[in-house]
């Protein structure tokens, strides 16, 4: 049996934020930096605990702007999805994503994320799709193309979302560190 808590970053305690960070450090085997953690803050979090109260899964969604077809789209960007190693393959990642997709469907016109090879199957199985067009960012020096992000950028259009031009470019708002 698991317990699910959904809260904005402002509603999480310092202890909860430290638990989330520790889970992410463990799940990403030390490849989750301070800027990565910063990107996961400022939005809604899904925390899943096991019967003993241990945090076993997490994910967050933060607002970003994505320019596409001449419009700045209110986008729910999924960050920091992780499941503790001993709790994997039990549907917890899907449980986290279902909650995040519900948030995206209620608040955004588009969902987006950048997936690792390990995480790609989870997202594809839930109806997310690799963005087939070019990917870029609105840098301080103007728009730049990010060819390294092409093939790992996924989108999900909620039922009340918008129609996208699959050949068009997605330009994400700029942020320090890994842009996406």
Buried (B, 14 or more C-beta within 10 A) or exposed (E): EBEBBEBEBEEBEEEBBEBBBEBBBEBBEEEBBEEBBEBBBEBBBBBBBBEEEEBBBBBBBBBBBBBBEEEEBBBBBBBBBBBBEEBBEBEBBBBBBEBBBBBBBEBBBBBBBBBEEEBBEBBEEBEBBBBEBBBBBBEEEEEEEBEEBBEBBBBBBBEEBEEBEEEBBBBBBBBEEEBB
